[in-house]
Amino acid sequence: MSGNGAQFQFGDNVTIHGGHHNVGVQHNNGPAADQALPPEVAAMFAQLAAAVADLARDSRVPAEDRQSLEETLPVLREPAGQERRSWRNTLHLLAGLTRELGEAAAPALGLVTQLLALISS
């Protein structure tokens, strides 16, 4: 949920028009690219990508963590071309990394936390 009360749905939307023995759901969602990405979500991903890119250049961050941060950038820079599962996995990885990195990663951690809450609602 965003600050203005808007809600976004990223899951299944199922409608059944009559029939008998309707069992199960056929999933034809495809990748997230097939669905319009709300502008607020796209903007947050762009902000996070910038924060992570800055953090990956920060000398206080160990080299192995900088590499892990850089590996998340394709998902962050092009979220509409990724599956929702990729978003979630990337955001959880970043949540762990940014918590470990402490104060240097505080801006990125804040954005990760907001995005996780938004896509989980």
DSSP file (Angstrom, degrees, kcal/mol; ACC not computed):
  #  RESIDUE AA STRUCTURE BP1 BP2  ACC     N-H-->O    O-->H-N    N-H-->O    O-->H-N    TCO  KAPPA ALPHA  PHI   PSI    X-CA   Y-CA   Z-CA
    1    1 A M              0   0    0      0, 0.0     6,-0.2     0, 0.0     2,-0.1   0.000 360.0 360.0 360.0 138.1    0.0    0.0    0.0
    2    2 A S    >   -     0   0    0      4,-2.0     3,-1.6     1,-0.1     6,-0.0  -0.375 360.0 -96.2 -92.3 175.5    1.3    3.4   -0.8
    3    3 A G  T 3  S+     0   0    0      1,-0.3    -1,-0.1     2,-0.1     0, 0.0   0.744 121.6  55.8 -64.6 -23.8    1.1    6.6    1.2
    4    4 A N  T 3  S-     0   0    0      2,-0.1    -1,-0.3     1,-0.0     0, 0.0   0.326 120.3-102.9 -94.3   9.7   -2.0    7.8   -0.7
    5    5 A G  S <  S+     0   0    0     -3,-1.6    -2,-0.1     1,-0.3     2,-0.1   0.428  73.2 143.0  89.5  -1.1   -4.0    4.6    0.1
    6    6 A A        -     0   0    0     -5,-0.0    -4,-2.0     1,-0.0     2,-0.4  -0.438  34.6-154.4 -72.0 146.5   -3.6    3.0   -3.4
    7    7 A Q        -     0   0    0     -6,-0.2     2,-0.4    -2,-0.1   111,-0.0  -0.945   2.9-155.1-122.6 146.6   -3.2   -0.7   -3.5
    8    8 A F        -     0   0    0     -2,-0.4     2,-0.5   110,-0.3    -2,-0.0  -0.952   5.2-149.9-120.2 139.0   -1.5   -2.8   -6.2
    9    9 A Q        +     0   0    0     -2,-0.4   110,-0.1     1,-0.1     4,-0.0  -0.937  22.2 166.4-110.0 128.7   -2.2   -6.4   -7.0
   10   10 A F        +     0   0    0     -2,-0.5    74,-0.1   109,-0.2    -1,-0.1   0.323  56.3  77.5-117.5   3.6    0.6   -8.6   -8.4
   11   11 A G  S    S-     0   0    0      1,-0.2     2,-0.1    18,-0.0    -2,-0.1  -0.080  91.8 -49.2 -99.3-160.7   -1.1  -12.0   -7.9
   12   12 A D        -     0   0    0     -2,-0.0     2,-0.4     2,-0.0    -1,-0.2  -0.391  37.3-162.4 -73.4 147.9   -3.7  -14.0   -9.7
   13   13 A N        -     0   0    0     -2,-0.1     2,-0.4    -3,-0.1    -1,-0.0  -0.956  17.9-172.7-129.3 111.5   -7.1  -12.6  -10.7
   14   14 A V        +     0   0    0     -2,-0.4     2,-0.4     2,-0.0    11,-0.0  -0.907  12.7 178.7-117.0 131.4   -9.5  -15.4  -11.5
   15   15 A T        -     0   0    0     -2,-0.4     2,-0.5     2,-0.0    -2,-0.0  -0.999   9.9-161.9-128.4 130.8  -13.0  -15.2  -12.9
   16   16 A I        -     0   0    0     -2,-0.4     2,-0.8     6,-0.0     3,-0.1  -0.960   3.1-161.5-115.7 127.4  -15.2  -18.3  -13.6
   17   17 A H        -     0   0    0     -2,-0.5    -2,-0.0     1,-0.2     0, 0.0  -0.774  54.5 -68.7-109.3  84.9  -18.1  -17.9  -16.0
   18   18 A G  S    S+     0   0    0     -2,-0.8    -1,-0.2     1,-0.1     2,-0.1  -0.131  76.5 120.7  69.4-164.8  -20.4  -20.9  -15.3
   19   19 A G        -     0   0    0     -3,-0.1     2,-0.3     2,-0.0     3,-0.2  -0.212  55.4 -92.0  95.0 173.0  -19.5  -24.6  -16.1
   20   20 A H  S    S+     0   0    0      1,-0.2     3,-0.2    -2,-0.1     0, 0.0  -0.892  92.6  19.1-125.3 154.7  -19.2  -27.7  -14.0
   21   21 A H        +     0   0    0     -2,-0.3     2,-1.0     1,-0.2    -1,-0.2   0.865  68.7 177.8  56.7  41.6  -16.3  -29.3  -12.2
   22   22 A N        +     0   0    0     -3,-0.2     2,-0.4    -6,-0.0    -1,-0.2  -0.669  10.7 168.0 -77.0 105.3  -14.1  -26.2  -12.3
   23   23 A V        -     0   0    0     -2,-1.0    -3,-0.0    -3,-0.2     0, 0.0  -0.980  39.5  -6.4-126.6 130.6  -11.0  -27.4  -10.4
   24   24 A G  S    S-     0   0    0     -2,-0.4     2,-0.4     1,-0.1     0, 0.0  -0.063  74.6 -91.1  82.0 175.8   -7.7  -25.6  -10.2
   25   25 A V        -     0   0    0    -11,-0.0     2,-0.7    -3,-0.0    -1,-0.1  -0.998  21.1-140.2-131.6 131.1   -6.4  -22.5  -11.9
   26   26 A Q        -     0   0    0     -2,-0.4     2,-0.7     2,-0.0    -2,-0.0  -0.838  22.6-144.4 -90.1 120.3   -4.5  -22.3  -15.1
   27   27 A H        +     0   0    0     -2,-0.7     3,-0.1     1,-0.1    -2,-0.0  -0.770  34.7 157.4 -91.7 116.5   -1.8  -19.7  -14.7
   28   28 A N        +     0   0    0     -2,-0.7    -1,-0.1     1,-0.1    -2,-0.0  -0.139  33.2 119.9-124.7  35.5   -1.1  -17.7  -17.9
   29   29 A N        -     0   0    0      1,-0.1     5,-0.2     6,-0.0    -1,-0.1   0.836  48.0-170.6 -73.1 -32.9    0.5  -14.6  -16.2
   30   30 A G        -     0   0    0     -3,-0.1    -1,-0.1     3,-0.1    -2,-0.0  -0.176  45.6 -26.2  67.3-170.5    3.8  -14.8  -18.0
   31   31 A P    >   -     0   0    0      0, 0.0     3,-2.1     0, 0.0     4,-0.3  -0.231  69.8-100.8 -71.3 166.0    6.6  -12.6  -16.8
   32   32 A A  G >  S+     0   0    0     50,-0.7     3,-1.7     1,-0.3    49,-0.2   0.720 116.0  76.1 -59.2 -20.8    6.0   -9.3  -15.1
   33   33 A A  G 3  S+     0   0    0      1,-0.3    -1,-0.3     3,-0.1    48,-0.1   0.766  85.7  62.5 -63.3 -24.2    6.7   -7.6  -18.4
   34   34 A D  G <  S+     0   0    0     -3,-2.1     2,-0.4    -5,-0.2    -1,-0.3   0.645 101.2  61.8 -74.9 -13.6    3.3   -8.6  -19.6
   35   35 A Q  S <  S-     0   0    0     -3,-1.7     2,-0.2    -4,-0.3   -25,-0.0  -0.884  95.0-106.6-115.2 143.5    1.7   -6.5  -16.9
   36   36 A A        -     0   0    0     -2,-0.4    -2,-0.1     1,-0.1    -3,-0.1  -0.492  31.2-134.0 -68.0 132.4    2.0   -2.8  -16.5
   37   37 A L        -     0   0    0     -2,-0.2    -1,-0.1    -4,-0.1     5,-0.1  -0.789  26.7-112.7 -88.3 122.8    4.3   -1.9  -13.6
   38   38 A P     >  -     0   0    0      0, 0.0     4,-2.4     0, 0.0     3,-0.5  -0.267  23.0-123.7 -55.1 139.0    2.7    0.8  -11.4
   39   39 A P  H  > S+     0   0    0      0, 0.0     4,-2.5     0, 0.0     5,-0.2   0.846 110.3  55.6 -55.6 -37.0    4.7    4.1  -11.8
   40   40 A E  H  > S+     0   0    0      2,-0.2     4,-1.9     1,-0.2     5,-0.1   0.909 110.0  45.3 -63.4 -41.4    5.3    4.3   -8.0
   41   41 A V  H  > S+     0   0    0     -3,-0.5     4,-2.4     2,-0.2    -1,-0.2   0.923 112.7  50.6 -68.2 -44.6    6.8    0.8   -8.0
   42   42 A A  H  X S+     0   0    0     -4,-2.4     4,-2.1     1,-0.2    -2,-0.2   0.900 110.5  50.3 -59.7 -41.6    9.0    1.6  -11.0
   43   43 A A  H  X S+     0   0    0     -4,-2.5     4,-2.4    -5,-0.2    -1,-0.2   0.893 109.5  50.3 -65.0 -39.7   10.2    4.8   -9.4
   44   44 A M  H  X S+     0   0    0     -4,-1.9     4,-2.5     2,-0.2    -2,-0.2   0.897 109.6  50.6 -66.8 -39.3   11.1    2.9   -6.2
   45   45 A F  H  X S+     0   0    0     -4,-2.4     4,-2.6     2,-0.2    -1,-0.2   0.909 110.6  50.2 -62.9 -40.7   13.1    0.3   -8.2
   46   46 A A  H  X S+     0   0    0     -4,-2.1     4,-2.0     2,-0.2    -2,-0.2   0.910 111.3  48.1 -63.9 -42.4   14.9    3.1  -10.0
   47   47 A Q  H  X S+     0   0    0     -4,-2.4     4,-2.3     1,-0.2    -1,-0.2   0.910 112.8  48.6 -63.4 -41.9   15.8    4.8   -6.7
   48   48 A L  H  X S+     0   0    0     -4,-2.5     4,-2.9     2,-0.2     5,-0.2   0.903 108.2  53.8 -66.1 -40.5   16.9    1.5   -5.2
   49   49 A A  H  X S+     0   0    0     -4,-2.6     4,-2.4    27,-0.3    -1,-0.2   0.913 110.5  47.2 -59.9 -42.3   19.1    0.8   -8.3
   50   50 A A  H  X S+     0   0    0     -4,-2.0     4,-2.2     2,-0.2    -1,-0.2   0.915 113.2  48.1 -65.1 -42.6   20.8    4.1   -7.9
   51   51 A A  H  X S+     0   0    0     -4,-2.3     4,-2.2     2,-0.2    -2,-0.2   0.901 113.6  47.0 -65.1 -40.9   21.4    3.6   -4.1
   52   52 A V  H  X S+     0   0    0     -4,-2.9     4,-2.4     2,-0.2    -2,-0.2   0.895 110.2  52.4 -69.3 -39.6   22.7    0.0   -4.7
   53   53 A A  H  X S+     0   0    0     -4,-2.4     4,-0.7    -5,-0.2    -2,-0.2   0.913 111.4  47.5 -61.7 -41.8   25.0    1.3   -7.5
   54   54 A D  H >< S+     0   0    0     -4,-2.2     3,-0.9     1,-0.2     4,-0.4   0.919 112.1  49.7 -62.8 -43.6   26.4    4.0   -5.2
   55   55 A L  H >< S+     0   0    0     -4,-2.2     3,-1.1     1,-0.2     6,-0.2   0.860 104.0  58.8 -64.6 -36.2   26.9    1.4   -2.4
   56   56 A A  H 3< S+     0   0    0     -4,-2.4    -1,-0.2     1,-0.3    -2,-0.2   0.707 108.7  46.3 -67.7 -18.7   28.7   -1.0   -4.8
   57   57 A R  T << S+     0   0    0     -3,-0.9     2,-0.3    -4,-0.7    -1,-0.3   0.453  86.3 114.4 -97.7  -3.3   31.3    1.8   -5.4
   58   58 A D    X   -     0   0    0     -3,-1.1     3,-1.7    -4,-0.4     8,-0.1  -0.542  61.6-146.7 -75.2 125.9   31.6    2.6   -1.6
   59   59 A S  T 3  S+     0   0    0     -2,-0.3    -1,-0.1     1,-0.3     4,-0.1   0.686  95.4  67.0 -67.1 -18.0   35.1    1.8   -0.3
   60   60 A R  T 3  S+     0   0    0      2,-0.1    -1,-0.3    -5,-0.1    44,-0.1   0.650  85.3  86.7 -75.2 -13.7   33.7    0.8    3.1
   61   61 A V  S <  S-     0   0    0     -3,-1.7     5,-0.1    -6,-0.2    40,-0.0  -0.754  88.2-114.6 -91.7 128.2   31.9   -2.2    1.4
   62   62 A P    >>  -     0   0    0      0, 0.0     4,-2.3     0, 0.0     3,-0.5  -0.234  26.9-113.6 -58.7 149.7   34.0   -5.4    1.2
   63   63 A A  H 3> S+     0   0    0      1,-0.3     4,-2.1     2,-0.2     5,-0.2   0.866 115.2  52.4 -54.9 -43.2   34.8   -6.5   -2.4
   64   64 A E  H 3> S+     0   0    0      1,-0.2     4,-1.7     2,-0.2    -1,-0.3   0.862 111.1  47.6 -65.8 -33.6   32.7   -9.7   -2.3
   65   65 A D  H <> S+     0   0    0     -3,-0.5     4,-2.5     2,-0.2    -1,-0.2   0.858 107.8  55.6 -73.6 -35.2   29.7   -7.7   -1.1
   66   66 A R  H  X S+     0   0    0     -4,-2.3     4,-2.4     2,-0.2    -2,-0.2   0.912 108.0  49.5 -61.3 -40.8   30.2   -5.1   -3.8
   67   67 A Q  H  X S+     0   0    0     -4,-2.1     4,-1.8     2,-0.2    -2,-0.2   0.919 110.3  49.7 -64.0 -43.3   30.1   -7.9   -6.4
   68   68 A S  H  X S+     0   0    0     -4,-1.7     4,-0.6     1,-0.2    -2,-0.2   0.900 111.0  50.3 -61.9 -40.6   26.9   -9.3   -4.8
   69   69 A L  H >X S+     0   0    0     -4,-2.5     3,-1.2     1,-0.2     4,-0.5   0.928 109.1  50.9 -62.6 -45.1   25.4   -5.8   -5.0
   70   70 A E  H >< S+     0   0    0     -4,-2.4     3,-1.0     1,-0.3    -1,-0.2   0.838 102.7  61.1 -61.8 -33.2   26.3   -5.4   -8.6
   71   71 A E  H 3< S+     0   0    0     -4,-1.8     4,-0.3     1,-0.2    -1,-0.3   0.700 100.2  55.5 -69.5 -18.3   24.7   -8.7   -9.5
   72   72 A T  H XX S+     0   0    0     -3,-1.2     4,-1.8    -4,-0.6     3,-0.6   0.656  84.7  86.7 -85.2 -15.5   21.3   -7.4   -8.3
   73   73 A L  H <X S+     0   0    0     -3,-1.0     4,-2.9    -4,-0.5     5,-0.3   0.831  78.3  59.7 -60.8 -38.3   21.4   -4.4  -10.6
   74   74 A P  H 3> S+     0   0    0      0, 0.0     4,-1.5     0, 0.0    -1,-0.2   0.914 110.1  43.4 -58.0 -40.4   19.8   -6.0  -13.7
   75   75 A V  H <4 S+     0   0    0     -3,-0.6    -2,-0.2    -4,-0.3     7,-0.1   0.906 116.7  47.2 -68.6 -40.8   16.7   -6.9  -11.8
   76   76 A L  H  < S+     0   0    0     -4,-1.8   -27,-0.3     1,-0.2    -1,-0.2   0.859 114.1  46.3 -69.7 -35.6   16.5   -3.5  -10.2
   77   77 A R  H  < S+     0   0    0     -4,-2.9    -1,-0.2     1,-0.2    -2,-0.2   0.777 126.5  27.3 -80.1 -26.3   17.1   -1.5  -13.4
   78   78 A E    ><  +     0   0    0     -4,-1.5     3,-1.3    -5,-0.3    -1,-0.2  -0.442  68.4 152.0-131.5  60.2   14.6   -3.5  -15.5
   79   79 A P  G >  S+     0   0    0      0, 0.0     3,-1.6     0, 0.0   -47,-0.1   0.822  70.5  63.1 -63.9 -29.6   12.0   -4.8  -13.0
   80   80 A A  G 3  S+     0   0    0      1,-0.3   -45,-0.2    -3,-0.1     4,-0.1   0.742 101.2  53.3 -67.8 -20.6    9.2   -4.8  -15.7
   81   81 A G  G <  S+     0   0    0     -3,-1.3     2,-0.3   -49,-0.2    -1,-0.3   0.331 101.3  77.8 -93.5   7.8   11.2   -7.5  -17.6
   82   82 A Q  S <  S-     0   0    0     -3,-1.6   -50,-0.7    -7,-0.1     2,-0.2  -0.793  83.3-107.8-117.1 156.4   11.5   -9.8  -14.6
   83   83 A E    >>  -     0   0    0     -2,-0.3     4,-1.4   -52,-0.2     3,-0.8  -0.496  33.4-114.6 -75.9 153.3    9.2  -12.2  -12.8
   84   84 A R  H 3> S+     0   0    0      1,-0.3     4,-2.5     2,-0.2     5,-0.2   0.841 116.7  62.2 -57.5 -34.7    7.9  -11.2   -9.5
   85   85 A R  H 3> S+     0   0    0      1,-0.2     4,-2.6     2,-0.2    -1,-0.3   0.877 101.1  52.6 -59.5 -38.9    9.8  -14.1   -7.9
   86   86 A S  H <> S+     0   0    0     -3,-0.8     4,-2.4     2,-0.2    -1,-0.2   0.882 107.9  51.3 -65.4 -38.5   13.0  -12.4   -9.1
   87   87 A W  H  X S+     0   0    0     -4,-1.4     4,-3.1     2,-0.2     5,-0.2   0.966 112.1  46.0 -58.6 -52.2   12.0   -9.2   -7.4
   88   88 A R  H  X S+     0   0    0     -4,-2.5     4,-2.5     1,-0.2     5,-0.2   0.919 113.8  47.6 -60.3 -46.7   11.4  -10.9   -4.2
   89   89 A N  H  X S+     0   0    0     -4,-2.6     4,-2.1     1,-0.2    -1,-0.2   0.918 114.5  46.8 -61.5 -43.7   14.6  -13.0   -4.2
   90   90 A T  H  X S+     0   0    0     -4,-2.4     4,-2.6     1,-0.2    -2,-0.2   0.921 112.8  49.0 -64.4 -45.0   16.7   -9.9   -5.1
   91   91 A L  H  X S+     0   0    0     -4,-3.1     4,-2.3    -5,-0.2    -2,-0.2   0.885 111.2  49.3 -65.5 -38.3   15.0   -7.7   -2.4
   92   92 A H  H  X S+     0   0    0     -4,-2.5     4,-2.0    -5,-0.2    -1,-0.2   0.897 111.0  50.3 -68.0 -38.6   15.5  -10.4    0.3
   93   93 A L  H  X S+     0   0    0     -4,-2.1     4,-2.4    -5,-0.2    -2,-0.2   0.941 112.9  46.8 -61.0 -46.6   19.2  -10.7   -0.7
   94   94 A L  H  X S+     0   0    0     -4,-2.6     4,-3.0     1,-0.2     5,-0.3   0.864 106.9  57.7 -64.6 -36.0   19.6   -7.0   -0.5
   95   95 A A  H  X S+     0   0    0     -4,-2.3     4,-1.8     2,-0.2    -1,-0.2   0.933 110.5  43.7 -59.7 -45.2   17.8   -6.8    2.8
   96   96 A G  H  X S+     0   0    0     -4,-2.0     4,-1.9     2,-0.2    -2,-0.2   0.937 116.2  46.3 -64.6 -47.6   20.3   -9.2    4.3
   97   97 A L  H  X S+     0   0    0     -4,-2.4     4,-1.9     1,-0.2    -2,-0.2   0.931 112.8  48.4 -61.7 -46.9   23.3   -7.5    2.7
   98   98 A T  H  X S+     0   0    0     -4,-3.0     4,-0.9     1,-0.2     7,-0.3   0.848 109.0  53.4 -68.2 -32.4   22.3   -4.0    3.7
   99   99 A R  H >< S+     0   0    0     -4,-1.8     3,-0.5    -5,-0.3    -1,-0.2   0.924 111.2  46.9 -63.5 -42.6   21.6   -5.0    7.3
  100  100 A E  H 3< S+     0   0    0     -4,-1.9    -2,-0.2     1,-0.2    -1,-0.2   0.831 107.7  56.5 -67.7 -32.1   25.1   -6.4    7.5
  101  101 A L  H >< S-     0   0    0     -4,-1.9     3,-0.7     1,-0.2    -1,-0.2   0.666  91.9-166.7 -79.0 -16.2   26.7   -3.4    6.0
  102  102 A G  G X<  +     0   0    0     -4,-0.9     3,-1.6    -3,-0.5     4,-0.3  -0.381  54.6   3.7  75.2-141.1   25.2   -1.0    8.5
  103  103 A E  G >  S+     0   0    0      1,-0.3     3,-1.5     2,-0.2    -1,-0.2   0.808 123.6  61.3 -58.4 -36.9   25.1    2.7    8.3
  104  104 A A  G <  S+     0   0    0     -3,-0.7    -1,-0.3     1,-0.3     4,-0.2   0.804 110.8  42.1 -60.1 -28.0   26.6    3.0    4.8
  105  105 A A  G <> S+     0   0    0     -3,-1.6     4,-2.7    -7,-0.3    -1,-0.3   0.314  80.0 109.8-102.7   7.0   23.6    1.0    3.5
  106  106 A A  H <> S+     0   0    0     -3,-1.5     4,-2.3    -4,-0.3     5,-0.2   0.880  77.7  50.1 -55.5 -44.8   20.8    2.7    5.4
  107  107 A P  H  > S+     0   0    0      0, 0.0     4,-1.8     0, 0.0    -1,-0.2   0.921 113.7  46.0 -61.7 -41.2   19.3    4.4    2.4
  108  108 A A  H  > S+     0   0    0      1,-0.2     4,-2.6     2,-0.2    -2,-0.2   0.905 110.6  53.2 -66.4 -41.1   19.2    1.2    0.4
  109  109 A L  H  X S+     0   0    0     -4,-2.7     4,-2.6     1,-0.2    -1,-0.2   0.903 106.7  52.8 -61.4 -41.2   17.8   -0.8    3.3
  110  110 A G  H  X S+     0   0    0     -4,-2.3     4,-2.1    -5,-0.2    -1,-0.2   0.921 111.8  45.0 -59.8 -44.4   14.9    1.7    3.7
  111  111 A L  H  X S+     0   0    0     -4,-1.8     4,-2.6     2,-0.2    -2,-0.2   0.894 111.9  52.3 -67.2 -39.9   14.0    1.4    0.0
  112  112 A V  H  X S+     0   0    0     -4,-2.6     4,-2.6     1,-0.2     5,-0.2   0.930 109.9  49.3 -60.2 -45.3   14.3   -2.4    0.2
  113  113 A T  H  X S+     0   0    0     -4,-2.6     4,-2.0     1,-0.2    -1,-0.2   0.911 112.2  47.9 -62.0 -43.6   11.9   -2.5    3.2
  114  114 A Q  H  X S+     0   0    0     -4,-2.1     4,-2.2     2,-0.2    -1,-0.2   0.915 112.8  48.1 -63.7 -43.6    9.4   -0.2    1.5
  115  115 A L  H  X S+     0   0    0     -4,-2.6     4,-2.8     2,-0.2     5,-0.3   0.910 110.0  51.6 -66.0 -42.1    9.4   -2.3   -1.8
  116  116 A L  H  X S+     0   0    0     -4,-2.6     4,-1.3     1,-0.2    -1,-0.2   0.918 112.0  47.1 -60.1 -42.8    9.0   -5.6    0.1
  117  117 A A  H  X S+     0   0    0     -4,-2.0     4,-0.8    -5,-0.2    -1,-0.2   0.898 113.1  50.0 -64.8 -39.8    6.0   -4.2    1.9
  118  118 A L  H  < S+     0   0    0     -4,-2.2     3,-0.5     1,-0.2  -110,-0.3   0.913 114.2  41.3 -68.4 -43.9    4.5   -2.8   -1.3
  119  119 A I  H  < S+     0   0    0     -4,-2.8    -1,-0.2     1,-0.2    -2,-0.2   0.668 113.0  55.8 -81.4 -13.2    4.8   -6.0   -3.4
  120  120 A S  H  <        0   0    0     -4,-1.3    -1,-0.2    -5,-0.3    -2,-0.2   0.611 360.0 360.0 -89.2 -12.6    3.8   -8.2   -0.5
  121  121 A S     <        0   0    0     -4,-0.8    -1,-0.2    -3,-0.5    -2,-0.1   0.489 360.0 360.0 -82.2 360.0    0.5   -6.4    0.1
